[in-house]
Amino acid sequence: MTEQESSANVATRGTYPLAPQSGKSRQFLVCLSSLCHSFRMALSSASKERFMTYEIQESRLFTCVLHEHSIEIIDRVGTGVELPGSDPTTLTMPETDSPGRQHALSLDERDPLRSIRGEFVIPTKNEVTSKTLPSQGKLPGVQGHFKPIDNSPLPTWLNVDALAASLMAPIVGAQESEVAVMQTLTANLHFLMCAFYRPDRNGRHKIILESKAFPSDHIAVETQIRLHGLSPAESMVCIEPPAPHSPILTTDHILSTVAEHASDTAVLLLPGIQYYTGQLLDIPTITAFARARSIFVIWDLAHAAGNVPLHLHDWDVDAAAWCSYKYLNSGPGGIASLFVHSRHTVVASASAANPEAAPEDGFAPRLAGWWGNDKATRFAMDTTAAFRPVPGAAGFQLSNPSVLDTTALCASLEVFETTGGMGPLREKSLRLTAYLESLLEELPEDVKNMFHIITPRAAKKRGAQLSILLTDDALLGPVMETLEARAVIVDERKPNVIRVAPAPLYNSFTDCYNFVDEFRKALESAGKGTQQ
């Protein structure tokens, strides 16, 4: 690099010296923006972090090879991919290149969905740059509530939830009218049970769920039972895993439990994918079996929506609820959704014309609010008029949904549209998770002895998630601490499980390779610590 180039800080192909005191680089960030075209690199040492910024001349993703005293900047292997907008990408680099990493890169190059990653802001602990857009002013106010804003691609605030429902419906295999975007997951489970759990103390009063369900589901079921003056000890049936040393629920065991309690069971509530193990349950088989015995079937799809293909309408599922901040990318606490099959959402016109009819005669009773009321009279402000729900799942809405939350969700759901639906995403997901699994299986025996995978090995019985059970509970803390220090973001479930879920929208084969490399180092380091 010439002195002139150095003073101008123009990054092109070449090798750039690193200051001797910088230490070994742990990770770097490539941030490409159509606005500023800046190349920003974070160099980490044991005691401090420093940054170097170079200007680049075009929107290309660069591969940087870190040497002991220099960094070599080259074009991305085999490509010069144009990236739209801002694409912050975190790469955790092995200390030396390897055939394994080159294989991961080659898999990424052949991935037909690789460009979708550019639609996401990938978080990194070293990202300290913020950008202010001079063209972005204050948010529009009431003007956008009832009528569209000039030249805006967004719907009116009045209809933003309808747009979200139309985008959500194909992801879960539902008719548009069967989906409502509203509230949060546990709240929606309560709304569904308030509408469809009608226990008879001398008849059907039980709710069946799994013993290891997410705690909020247990709490919701217990309180619903108590709300009706019943006892969870008598009215709540928990399905235990059939094998004493395995958390996996077999379909036969679930069906056997349902059959045993069928005559006095009102509701079956199960997860589409079990949050702890990552097991994908056989939704159509279980649904058909329970419904044939007059049991109302609700599915918690928190870990299934946006993860695996679903066909809720065709499977005759009665109802379902799910959050949107896992595979649907809406952000923590983002607005949730529910599904109610069309056979349960008919609003009979006859009762509206019959003044003697009770308000609930023409539709399923439910907790209700003004946002679920017929749009023709929603803003009439007539307190003497009877509640008349919107036909479909939208009739279960209560309050005006958060426009900010719903718009953020729509932005993610539109990305799903660009992939061609859940089919291509599932295809990539199967390959990503299988690749991750194979890398874990190829680790040295002394490392493999420190964990085992509790997620089913059969691809059709799992989603993107692999749950890794550490053989020693004392390993979890130091392993997670090491991974976080290396900017590897995974999830823990105490006392000894790490959940890893490569999402096909934005994760790559290289991400999988880098995770396993860092996981191996973390296990080796933690193992030495526990032996002392």
GUMIVEX-743135 format. One record per residue (C-alpha): x negated, y, z negated; residue in three letters. Coordinates in steps of 0.2 Angstrom, whole numbers, padded with zeros to 4 digits, always signed. Layout:
residues N
XYZAla/...
end
This chain:
residues 532
+0000+0000+0000Met/-0007+0017+0005Thr/-0009+0032-0006Glu/+0004+0041+0004Gln/+0016+0026+0002Glu/+0013+0025-0016Ser/+0017+0043-0019Ser/+0033+0042-0009Ala/+0039+0026-0018Asn/+0045+0018-0002Val/+0047+0000-0005Ala/+0044-0011+0011Thr/+0036-0028+0013Arg/+0020-0029+0004Gly/+0011-0032-0013Thr/+0013-0019-0027Tyr/+0001-0018-0042Pro/+0009-0020-0060Leu/+0001-0011-0074Ala/-0010-0023-0085Pro/+0000-0019-0101Gln/+0017-0024-0093Ser/+0015-0042-0097Gly/+0024-0056-0088Lys/+0040-0051-0080Ser/+0055-0060-0087Arg/+0068-0054-0074Gln/+0072-0041-0062Phe/+0087-0032-0055Leu/+0090-0029-0037Val/+0103-0015-0035Cys/+0108-0010-0017Leu/+0121+0004-0014Ser/+0127+0012+0002Ser/+0126+0028-0008Leu/+0109+0029-0014Cys/+0099+0014-0007His/+0089+0012-0022Ser/+0078-0003-0027Phe/+0077-0004-0046Arg/+0066-0017-0055Met/+0066-0021-0073Ala/+0050-0027-0081Leu/+0051-0035-0098Ser/+0037-0038-0110Ser/+0038-0045-0128Ala/+0039-0027-0135Ser/+0047-0016-0123Lys/+0055-0014-0106Glu/+0050-0002-0092Arg/+0057+0001-0075Phe/+0051+0006-0058Met/+0062+0013-0045Thr/+0058+0013-0026Tyr/+0068+0020-0012Glu/+0072+0008+0002Ile/+0077+0012+0020Gln/+0091+0000+0023Glu/+0104-0011+0014Ser/+0095-0027+0013Arg/+0093-0040-0001Leu/+0074-0042-0005Phe/+0066-0057-0012Thr/+0052-0052-0025Cys/+0039-0065-0030Val/+0031-0060-0046Leu/+0012-0063-0048His/+0002-0060-0064Glu/-0004-0043-0060His/+0007-0038-0045Ser/+0024-0040-0037Ile/+0026-0045-0018Glu/+0042-0039-0009Ile/+0048-0049+0006Ile/+0064-0050+0016Asp/+0076-0063+0009Arg/+0071-0080+0016Val/+0078-0082+0033Gly/+0090-0068+0033Thr/+0093-0049+0033Gly/+0110-0049+0026Val/+0119-0033+0026Glu/+0128-0030+0009Leu/+0143-0019+0008Pro/+0144-0006-0006Gly/+0135-0008-0022Ser/+0128-0026-0026Asp/+0119-0027-0042Pro/+0112-0045-0043Thr/+0102-0052-0057Thr/+0089-0066-0053Leu/+0080-0075-0067Thr/+0064-0080-0059Met/+0054-0096-0063Pro/+0036-0091-0067Glu/+0031-0101-0051Thr/+0040-0105-0035Asp/+0046-0123-0033Ser/+0053-0135-0020Pro/+0069-0136-0031Gly/+0072-0117-0031Arg/+0069-0117-0012Gln/+0082-0130-0010His/+0094-0120-0020Ala/+0090-0105-0009Leu/+0093-0115+0006Ser/+0110-0121-0001Leu/+0115-0103-0004Asp/+0110-0098+0014Glu/+0122-0112+0021Arg/+0136-0107+0009Asp/+0150-0099+0019Pro/+0157-0089+0004Leu/+0140-0082-0001Arg/+0145-0064+0005Ser/+0160-0064-0008Ile/+0147-0062-0022Arg/+0144-0044-0016Gly/+0162-0040-0021Glu/+0157-0042-0040Phe/+0147-0032-0052Val/+0135-0045-0060Ile/+0131-0039-0077Pro/+0113-0039-0084Thr/+0106-0033-0100Lys/+0093-0022-0091Asn/+0106-0013-0081Glu/+0105+0005-0087Val/+0109+0014-0071Thr/+0126+0022-0070Ser/+0133+0032-0054Lys/+0145+0046-0054Thr/+0155+0048-0038Leu/+0159+0066-0034Pro/+0174+0061-0024Ser/+0183+0053-0039Gln/+0194+0065-0048Gly/+0207+0063-0061Lys/+0219+0048-0060Leu/+0236+0053-0052Pro/+0250+0056-0065Gly/+0269+0054-0064Val/+0269+0057-0045Gln/+0263+0039-0042Gly/+0277+0032-0053His/+0291+0032-0041Phe/+0284+0037-0024Lys/+0268+0033-0015Pro/+0253+0045-0016Ile/+0248+0052+0001Asp/+0235+0041+0010Asn/+0234+0029-0005Ser/+0232+0010-0002Pro/+0240+0007-0019Leu/+0258+0004-0023Pro/+0269+0015-0034Thr/+0267+0012-0052Trp/+0285+0006-0052Leu/+0280-0009-0040Asn/+0262-0013-0045Val/+0268-0028-0055Asp/+0277-0035-0040Ala/+0261-0033-0029Leu/+0251-0043-0042Ala/+0264-0056-0042Ala/+0264-0058-0023Ser/+0245-0060-0024Leu/+0246-0072-0039Met/+0259-0084-0032Ala/+0248-0093-0019Pro/+0234-0095-0031Ile/+0246-0106-0042Val/+0256-0113-0029Gly/+0273-0104-0033Ala/+0286-0094-0024Gln/+0283-0076-0026Glu/+0299-0074-0036Ser/+0293-0087-0049Glu/+0279-0077-0055Val/+0278-0062-0066Ala/+0262-0053-0071Val/+0265-0047-0089Met/+0259-0047-0107Gln/+0246-0059-0113Thr/+0245-0078-0114Leu/+0251-0082-0131Thr/+0265-0069-0130Ala/+0271-0077-0114Asn/+0271-0094-0122Leu/+0282-0087-0136His/+0293-0079-0123Phe/+0295-0096-0114Leu/+0298-0106-0129Met/+0311-0093-0135Cys/+0320-0095-0119Ala/+0319-0114-0117Phe/+0315-0122-0134Tyr/+0333-0124-0141Arg/+0330-0138-0154Pro/+0344-0148-0161Asp/+0340-0155-0179Arg/+0349-0171-0175Asn/+0344-0173-0157Gly/+0329-0165-0147Arg/+0319-0154-0159His/+0300-0160-0156Lys/+0287-0151-0147Ile/+0272-0162-0140Ile/+0255-0154-0138Leu/+0237-0161-0139Glu/+0228-0161-0156Ser/+0213-0151-0150Lys/+0223-0138-0141Ala/+0217-0120-0141Phe/+0221-0114-0159Pro/+0233-0100-0153Ser/+0244-0113-0144Asp/+0245-0123-0161His/+0249-0107-0170Ile/+0263-0102-0157Ala/+0271-0120-0158Val/+0270-0120-0177Glu/+0278-0103-0179Thr/+0292-0107-0165Gln/+0297-0122-0175Ile/+0297-0113-0192Arg/+0307-0099-0183Leu/+0321-0112-0180His/+0321-0117-0198Gly/+0312-0133-0194Leu/+0296-0141-0201Ser/+0280-0143-0190Pro/+0277-0159-0200Ala/+0293-0167-0192Glu/+0294-0157-0176Ser/+0277-0156-0170Met/+0268-0171-0162Val/+0250-0170-0158Cys/+0242-0181-0145Ile/+0225-0188-0152Glu/+0212-0194-0140Pro/+0213-0213-0139Pro/+0194-0217-0140Ala/+0187-0212-0157Pro/+0170-0205-0150His/+0177-0197-0135Ser/+0188-0181-0134Pro/+0195-0186-0117Ile/+0214-0188-0115Leu/+0219-0202-0103Thr/+0234-0200-0093Thr/+0241-0217-0099Asp/+0239-0212-0117His/+0248-0195-0114Ile/+0262-0204-0105Leu/+0263-0217-0119Ser/+0265-0203-0132Thr/+0278-0194-0122Val/+0288-0211-0120Ala/+0287-0215-0139Glu/+0295-0198-0143His/+0305-0195-0128Ala/+0323-0196-0136Ser/+0320-0182-0149Asp/+0307-0171-0139Thr/+0313-0154-0132Ala/+0297-0147-0125Val/+0280-0154-0119Leu/+0266-0141-0119Leu/+0249-0146-0112Leu/+0234-0137-0104Pro/+0230-0139-0086Gly/+0212-0140-0090Ile/+0206-0143-0108Gln/+0197-0128-0114Tyr/+0184-0138-0124Tyr/+0180-0152-0113Thr/+0184-0145-0096Gly/+0195-0160-0092Gln/+0208-0157-0078Leu/+0224-0166-0083Leu/+0236-0175-0070Asp/+0249-0161-0070Ile/+0261-0168-0057Pro/+0261-0186-0064Thr/+0264-0180-0082Ile/+0277-0167-0077Thr/+0287-0180-0067Ala/+0286-0192-0081Phe/+0292-0180-0094Ala/+0305-0172-0084Arg/+0313-0189-0080Ala/+0316-0190-0099Arg/+0324-0173-0100Ser/+0309-0164-0108Ile/+0305-0146-0103Phe/+0287-0145-0097Val/+0276-0130-0100Ile/+0258-0129-0095Trp/+0245-0118-0102Asp/+0234-0114-0087Leu/+0221-0102-0095Ala/+0207-0113-0088His/+0215-0119-0072Ala/+0222-0103-0063Ala/+0209-0098-0051Gly/+0199-0113-0055Asn/+0208-0127-0046Val/+0222-0128-0033Pro/+0239-0129-0041Leu/+0256-0132-0034His/+0268-0127-0048Leu/+0284-0126-0037His/+0281-0142-0028Asp/+0276-0152-0044Trp/+0293-0146-0051Asp/+0284-0138-0066Val/+0297-0130-0077Asp/+0286-0116-0084Ala/+0268-0111-0086Ala/+0258-0096-0093Ala/+0240-0091-0091Trp/+0228-0077-0094Cys/+0218-0068-0080Ser/+0201-0064-0088Tyr/+0192-0081-0085Lys/+0192-0087-0067Tyr/+0204-0072-0061Leu/+0191-0059-0066Asn/+0203-0046-0074Ser/+0192-0042-0089Gly/+0193-0046-0107Pro/+0211-0044-0113Gly/+0218-0042-0095Gly/+0236-0044-0091Ile/+0242-0062-0090Ala/+0256-0071-0080Ser/+0270-0083-0082Leu/+0279-0095-0070Phe/+0297-0100-0071Val/+0303-0112-0059His/+0317-0105-0048Ser/+0330-0118-0054Arg/+0329-0109-0071His/+0330-0091-0065Thr/+0346-0091-0056Val/+0357-0076-0060Val/+0375-0080-0057Ala/+0385-0067-0049Ser/+0402-0073-0055Ala/+0398-0069-0073Ser/+0394-0051-0069Ala/+0412-0049-0061Ala/+0420-0057-0077Asn/+0421-0045-0091Pro/+0426-0059-0103Glu/+0409-0068-0100Ala/+0396-0067-0113Ala/+0380-0059-0107Pro/+0370-0075-0106Glu/+0383-0085-0096Asp/+0376-0081-0080Gly/+0357-0083-0084Phe/+0345-0092-0096Ala/+0345-0083-0113Pro/+0328-0075-0117Arg/+0320-0061-0126Leu/+0323-0046-0115Ala/+0318-0028-0111Gly/+0321-0014-0099Trp/+0308-0020-0087Trp/+0316-0036-0084Gly/+0333-0027-0080Asn/+0340-0026-0063Asp/+0330-0013-0054Lys/+0346-0005-0047Ala/+0351+0000-0065Thr/+0334+0000-0074Arg/+0333+0019-0075Phe/+0351+0022-0077Ala/+0348+0024-0096Met/+0366+0017-0099Asp/+0366+0009-0116Thr/+0384+0003-0113Thr/+0379-0008-0098Ala/+0375-0026-0101Ala/+0357-0033-0098Phe/+0357-0040-0081Arg/+0340-0048-0077Pro/+0331-0047-0061Val/+0332-0064-0053Pro/+0316-0074-0054Gly/+0302-0074-0067Ala/+0302-0055-0066Ala/+0318-0055-0077Gly/+0308-0061-0091Phe/+0298-0045-0092Gln/+0300-0033-0107Leu/+0290-0017-0105Ser/+0282-0007-0092Asn/+0266-0017-0088Pro/+0249-0008-0090Ser/+0245+0000-0073Val/+0227+0000-0076Leu/+0226-0018-0081Asp/+0237-0023-0067Thr/+0228-0013-0054Thr/+0211-0021-0060Ala/+0219-0038-0058Leu/+0225-0034-0040Cys/+0207-0030-0035Ala/+0202-0047-0040Ser/+0217-0056-0032Leu/+0213-0047-0016Glu/+0196-0055-0016Val/+0204-0072-0017Phe/+0214-0068-0001Glu/+0198-0065+0008Thr/+0191-0083+0005Thr/+0206-0091+0013Gly/+0214-0097-0003Gly/+0210-0110-0016Met/+0205-0123-0004Gly/+0188-0116+0002Pro/+0185-0111-0016Leu/+0188-0128-0023Arg/+0177-0136-0010Glu/+0162-0124-0015Lys/+0166-0127-0033Ser/+0165-0146-0032Leu/+0148-0144-0023Arg/+0142-0131-0036Leu/+0147-0141-0051Thr/+0140-0157-0044Ala/+0124-0149-0040Tyr/+0123-0142-0058Leu/+0127-0159-0065Glu/+0113-0167-0054Ser/+0100-0155-0060Leu/+0104-0158-0078Leu/+0103-0177-0075Glu/+0086-0175-0067Glu/+0078-0167-0083Leu/+0065-0176-0092Pro/+0071-0190-0104Glu/+0065-0181-0120Asp/+0075-0166-0115Val/+0090-0176-0109Lys/+0091-0185-0126Asn/+0095-0168-0134Met/+0112-0167-0125Phe/+0125-0176-0116His/+0140-0170-0104Ile/+0157-0173-0112Ile/+0166-0167-0096Thr/+0173-0181-0085Pro/+0161-0186-0072Arg/+0174-0189-0059Ala/+0176-0173-0048Ala/+0195-0174-0047Lys/+0196-0174-0066Lys/+0188-0158-0069Arg/+0186-0140-0063Gly/+0171-0129-0062Ala/+0166-0131-0081Gln/+0153-0143-0088Leu/+0154-0144-0107Ser/+0136-0149-0114Ile/+0137-0157-0131Leu/+0120-0154-0141Leu/+0115-0170-0151Thr/+0110-0160-0166Asp/+0121-0146-0172Asp/+0105-0136-0177Ala/+0100-0134-0159Leu/+0115-0122-0154Leu/+0109-0106-0163Gly/+0091-0106-0156Pro/+0096-0112-0139Val/+0109-0098-0137Met/+0097-0086-0144Glu/+0084-0090-0131Thr/+0096-0091-0117Leu/+0103-0073-0121Glu/+0085-0067-0123Ala/+0082-0073-0105Arg/+0099-0064-0099Ala/+0107-0081-0096Val/+0126-0079-0100Ile/+0135-0095-0105Val/+0148-0099-0118Asp/+0147-0108-0135Glu/+0159-0117-0145Arg/+0153-0121-0162Lys/+0146-0132-0169Pro/+0137-0140-0154Asn/+0145-0136-0137Val/+0139-0125-0123Ile/+0151-0122-0109Arg/+0144-0118-0091Val/+0156-0114-0077Ala/+0148-0109-0060Pro/+0162-0099-0052Ala/+0162-0101-0033Pro/+0167-0083-0030Leu/+0151-0076-0036Tyr/+0139-0089-0043Asn/+0126-0097-0032Ser/+0116-0113-0031Phe/+0101-0103-0036Thr/+0111-0097-0052Asp/+0113-0116-0056Cys/+0095-0120-0053Tyr/+0089-0105-0064Asn/+0101-0109-0078Phe/+0095-0127-0079Val/+0077-0121-0079Asp/+0080-0109-0093Glu/+0091-0122-0102Phe/+0076-0134-0102Arg/+0064-0121-0109Lys/+0077-0117-0123Ala/+0079-0135-0128Leu/+0061-0138-0128Glu/+0058-0123-0139Ser/+0073-0127-0150Ala/+0067-0145-0152Gly/+0050-0140-0158Lys/+0058-0128-0171Gly/+0069-0142-0178Thr/+0055-0154-0180Gln/+0045-0142-0191Gln/
end
